[in-house]
Amino acid sequence: MRAWSQPTRPRPSSSSPRSGNGTANPRCERLRDLAPHRASRLRCIAVAAMAFTQAVTATAWAAAPDCKAELLQDLGWRLRPASAGKVEIRAGAPCDRADLADAQAAGDLRVAVPVGLDRRARDRLHDELLAHPATACAYDFALGAATRRAVDRLVANRGFRFSAVQLGWIGFGASGSARDGWRPVSLFGRGYRPRGANSRAIEGFYSGQVRGECGLGRQIAQYAAQAELYGMDGFDAEFDADEIVIGTFNRLHSTRSILLGSSAGRYTHDGRAVAAARQGRQAFMGRPGFVFHVFDRSSLDDINNQAENFVVYDVDAHAADALRKHGGFEFYNRRNREVWRLARSLQPYRSKRFFERLLYERDPALRASLPAQTQATIARLDAELADPFYRGFEIYVHKQGVKPVGFHIVRLLDRNPRTPFRIELALHNLQTTLQQRYFRHRLRACEHERSL
């Protein structure tokens, strides 16, 4: 068998009700104090959820029906006139498709709209469609494509390198951060924001000379994906400079960062990818996450490889099917531990990049050089890593580029052989705050154009 294939180119718990920032909802707290019984708590949760939904609808979709229709069609919905007197929504299964063209070819995202439907009814229909789960999948088509464009440009920039001997957590070199469009907001290179236009700061990572570790790579990939989604002019217009902050993750919490600061809004909590696996492959696109050690720090031999931050680049159909079948990442975290257990018996034969060459590159000379008693273990490792998830779930990690997740599990056997590793999704707001914000931006731009 040959080495694993590379990505095709180009694409160049608390029971208390919580508000979006994770704090207790004051309205619910007051009601719960008055009536602490379970039924009252359930009513409280329902009231809070209804209030949130109504607020989102009122603020997000206050736009002309024609602009809403234009946005829906740009996302991929096909609104067709029909002689029948009833609206018919044929959403299909867009989250399972490879891209928008694939979804439309399968007949997804279709709506039959009665020709006699009045303006008010059309507006209600558009609001219903904007809140439809299939619209989130359609948005993920655009977000996924934007993420891939951003990552491809980051990977292509040989000047964006991994951390080395440098003055701060982010290293802009002797000429300083201004050259690449950033200015410091924290000491020791632990925080920066755009110096001028946001787009100029992103361009600094596309073509400039910068050093940083994989956490920075994840942050930049997330911001750059938004820049590609909006277009550079739209990105500059929509986001304030102090919402585009890079630095240590702890530093971002005290800023207005759209990733982890006060502008982030409401997060999705799906660390084990249970919900994403249920939705389908598009629900993973652009999602941030990390691979991290299971045992404590005393088990680490290479502290610089104690974890890897990533964004999801692409997920093929077989990987998505496997994730849905097994209910998300937890099944694979158990498999990671079994891979680690099997690999331990091969430790006496280790050499430089031993497991990477043995299990990912499948080096025939290395395999032939190993004793006969190791072959059964190698066959079991091959079988574990042949699972579609390990081969078809592609992530971007700075500075490894875009590779299947199985590569990273194997690579870390070499770097930190005394601990297994887990994979989880990080907190994100891609289908909450950032999706809503993108829709509002598009609706405002449409209304502005129509007013000229």
N, C-alpha and C positions, 0 to 999 in steps of 0.2 A: 504493500500500500504506500501511496505517496504522502508527502507532507500535507497538512491541512491547507485547503485553498484559501487564498487571500480575498478580501473584499473586491467586488467588481468595480472598476474605475472607468470613466468617472460616473459616479455622482460625486465632477471636479471638486383614658380608661377609668378614668373616674366616671361616676354616674352623674356628676353635676353637669348641667348644660353649660357649654362653653361658647364664648364669642370667637370671632375670627382670629384674634391674636392669642387665644389659649387662656384668656382670663375668664372668670366666672361671669355669666350674663347677669347684670344687676336686676333686670326685670324678673328673671327666673328666681334669683336669690330671694327677692322680696316675697314672691308668691310661695316659695317653698317654706319660708319662715312662718307664713300664716297657716299653711296646710301641709304638714310634713308627710302625709300619707302617699303611698305609691301612685294612686290614681291622680292625685293633684300634681305630682311631679311629672307624670306623663302628659297631663294637660299643659303644664308649663313648657315642656319641651316642644309640644306641637305648636303652641302660641309663638314661641321664639322662632321656630323654623318657618312658620307662615309669615311672620313679620319680616324675616330676612329675605325670603323669596319675593315678597311684594316689593320690598325696598330695591332689590336688584333689578326687578322688572321695570319699576317706575323710573329708575335713574339710568339704566343701561339702554333701554329701548325707546326713549323719548325722542323719536325721529319720524320723519315722513315715511309713509308706507312704501313709496317708491324707492327710497334709500335702503330700507330694510330688504326689499325684494332684490335690489342690486347686490347687497352684501351676501345674501343667501345664494344667489346665482354665482357670484364670484367664488364662494366656498365650495360650490359644486352641485347645489340643488338645482333640479330642472323643474320649473313651474310651468305646466302645460295647461292651456284652456281645455275645458271639458264641457260637454253638453249636459251631463248629469247634474242633478241638483245638490250633490253632496261632495264635500272635500274628501279626497282619498290620498292618504300619505303612504307611500311605499318606500320606507326608509331602507330596507334591506339590511345588510351586515357590513357596512363600510369599514369598520374597525378591523375586519379580517382581511381586507384587500391590501395589495402591495402599494397602490397609489390611487389617486383620484381617477385616472383613466381606467384602471382595472375595476374600480367601484362602479363607474358609469356604464362600462361594458357589461357588467353583471346585472344592470338594471336597478342599482341602488340610487337613493337620493332623488326620488321622483315624487312629484305632487300633482294630482289632477285638481285644477281649480275651476269651479263652475263659472261660466262666463257672466252670469248674472249676480255674482257675489258683490255686495256693496263695499264701499271703502272701509267702513268700520269693521266689517267681518274680515276683510283682507288684512287689516292691521292686526286683528286678534290672531289670525292664522300665522302671520309673519312672526309675531311674538312667540307663538307656540313652537314654530320651527326653530327659532333662535335658541330656545331652551331645550330643544330635542336632543337626546343622547347622540343621535347620528350626526348632529351638527358639531358636537365635540370631536367626533372622529374626523369630520371634514376639516375642521381647524387643525387637527393633528397631522393631516396630510401636508398642509402648508407649513406647519411648525417643523415637521420632520425634514422636509426639503430645505428649509432655512437652516436647520441645524447642520445638515450635511454640507451645505455651501460654506457655512462658517468654519466647520471643522476642516474641510479640505483646504481652506486658505491658511488656517493655523498650521496644519501639518506641512504645507508647502513652504512655509517660512523657516528656513534653516537658521535664521537669526534668533528664533524663539527657542531657547535652550533650557536645559534643566539646571537647577541650582548648583552653584560651585562656590568657590571662595568669593564672597561678595559683601558689600557693605550693609545690606539689609535683607529682609525676608524676600523682597522683590528687588532684583538687581537690574537697574537701567544703565549701568556702566558709568564711566568717568564723566561723560557729558551730561548726565542727569536725566530726570524723567521728562523735562520740558520738551526735549527733542522728539519724544514719542507721544506727546499730547497729554501728559499727566502732571499733576502736582501733588505733593505729599499732604496728607491730613493727619499723619501719625508719625511718631518717631521710629527710627531703626527700620525704615522701609516696610512698616506693617500696615500702611493704609494709603491709598491714592484715589483721587477723583479726576475726571477730565479737566484739563487746564482751559480748554476752549470748547469746541464742538465735540459732542459725544462721538460722532463718527470718526473724527480725527484720532481720538484716543483708541478706538477699535482698530483703526488702520495701523496704529503703532505696533500692534501685535501681529497684524497681517504681514508687515514688511519691515519692522524695526528690529533692534537688537535688545532683547530682554531675556533675563534669566529668572526662573521661578520653578516651584515644585508643582506636583500634580493638582493640588488644591487651587492654585492660581489658574492652571490650565482649565479646570472645570468652571471656575467663575467666568473666565474670559469666553469660553465656549457658550455659556448660557447668555451672557450679554450680547455676544456677536450674533447668536441665533435670533435674538430680538431685533438687532440692527438689520439683518438680512430679511426678516419677516416684514418689517415696516418699510424697508428701503432707508437709505441713509438720511435723506431729508426728513422723512417721517420720524425716524428714531431721534433726530436732533430736536424736532418740534414737540414730540410727546413727552420726553423724559428730561427732567432737570438734571444738571450735572451731578448734584449730590445724591441722586438716586443710582448712579452708576459708580459704585465704590468697589475697589479691589483691595485685598489685604487678608490678614488672618481671619478665619471665620468668626472668632470672638470679636474682632474689631468691627465686623460688618453689623453685628447685632445693635450697636449703639449709633448707627447711621440711618439714613433714609433709603438704604439699598433696596432695590426691588426684589432682591433675592432673599435676604435675611433681615432687613431692617424694617423701619416703620412703614415703608411703602409696600411691603410684601403682602399685607392683607391676610387673607385666609389661606391656610395651608391644606394640602392633601396629606393625610397620614396613611401611607401604604407601604411601609418599609419592607414587608415580606412579599409585596407585589400580588397580593390576593385579588384585589379589585382590578388591577391592570391586566392580570392574566385572564380574568373573567371577561373583560371588555374585548380584548383582542390585541393584535400586534401593534396597531397604531397608538394604543394607549401607553406604549413605552417610549415613543419617539421624543428625543430631546430630554428625557427625564434624567435628573442627576442621581448619582448613587456612589457607593463606595464598597470596596473589598477590604476587609479588615481582619486582624488576627483574633483568634478565639481565646487562646490562653493569655495569661498576663504578660507584662513587659519583660519579665525575667526569662521568658521563652524566646525572646527575639535575639537573633544574631546580627541582623542588619536593620538598624533603627530607621534608616532612610527608606526602607521598604516595609514598614509596619502596616501600611494601608495604601490603597490606590483610589483616588477620586476619579470619577468618570461621568460622562454623559452618554446616553444610549444613542448610537449612530443609526443602527438599522436592526430589524428582527425579521428573519425569514419565516415563511408559513409553517415549516416543520418545527422550528423553535417555539413559535407561538402556540401551536397545537400541544406541544409537550408541556409548556407552562400551564396552559388551561387544564390539561388532563391531571397534572399534579398539584394544582392549586397555588401556583406561585413559586417563590424562591426556596421555601423551607425544605422541600423535598431535596433540592439540589445542595443546600447547605449540609444535609446529612450525607449526600453523595460526596461532597468535598472532603468530608471527614474520612470517608472510606478510602478515597483516593490517597489522602495523606497517610492513612494507616498502612495501605499496601506499599506505598513508596518508602516507608521507613525500612523495610527489609532490604531495600536496594542501596541504602546509605553507604555500605562499605565500598561500593564501586564508583562513588561520586567523583566527578572531575568538573572542570569549569563548564557551566551551563549544562550539566549532565541531564537533568530532567527535561529541559527545554529541547535539547537535541534528541533525546530518546523518545519523548512522547508527543512533541509538537512537530518538530522537523522530521522525525522518524528516520534518523540517520542510519542507513543500512550498515555502515562499517561499525558504528558503535553497537548496534544490536547484535551483530555477528560476533563481536568481541566478548560478550557477556556469557558467563557460564550457563550450562544447560538448565541448572536448577532455578535460574531466574526467569526462564521463559514463560512459565505458567503465570507468574506474578505480572509480567509485562503484558501478557494477553488479557488478564483481568483489568489492568489499568487501561489498555486500549479499548476494551468493551465499555468501561465506565465513561470514558471521554468521547466515545462515538455517539453519545446521546445528542440529539439535534440541538438541545439548548447550548451545550458547550461549543458547538460548531457554528450555529446560526444566530447567536445573540451577540451582535457586534457593538463594542463600546470604544469610545475615544478616551485614552489616558495619555496625558502629557508626561514623558516624551516618547511613549511607546507607539503613538499613532493610533490607527484604527485596527483592532484585532478582535477575534472572537473571545468570549469570556473564558473559554477553556485555556487559551494561551496564558492568561494571567494566573489562573489557578496553578498551572504547571510551572510557570516562571517563579512563583513564590515558593514552590517546593525547593528551589535552588537557593533563594535568598534567605528564607527563614524556615528551615526544615523541621524545627521543633514545635511548630504549632500549625493546626489547620486554619483555613480562612473561610469567612462568610461573605456573602454578597447581600446588600440591601439597597433599596431606594432611599434617597434622602428626602427630607421635607421639601415640598415644592408647591408652587402656586400657578402652575402652567394652565390648568383647566379651571382655575378659580379666578383670582385677581387679574392675572395677565391675559387670560382669554377675554374676560369682560372688558378690560382696558383696551385691548386691540379692537374689539367690536365697536366700542364707543368712539375710538379714534376714526375708524372707517366711516361710521355714520356721520360724525361731525364733518369729515372731509367731503362727503357726498353732499350734505346740506349746504356747505360753504360754496361748492361748485355750482349748485343749482341756484344759489342766491345771486350769483354774479350776472 
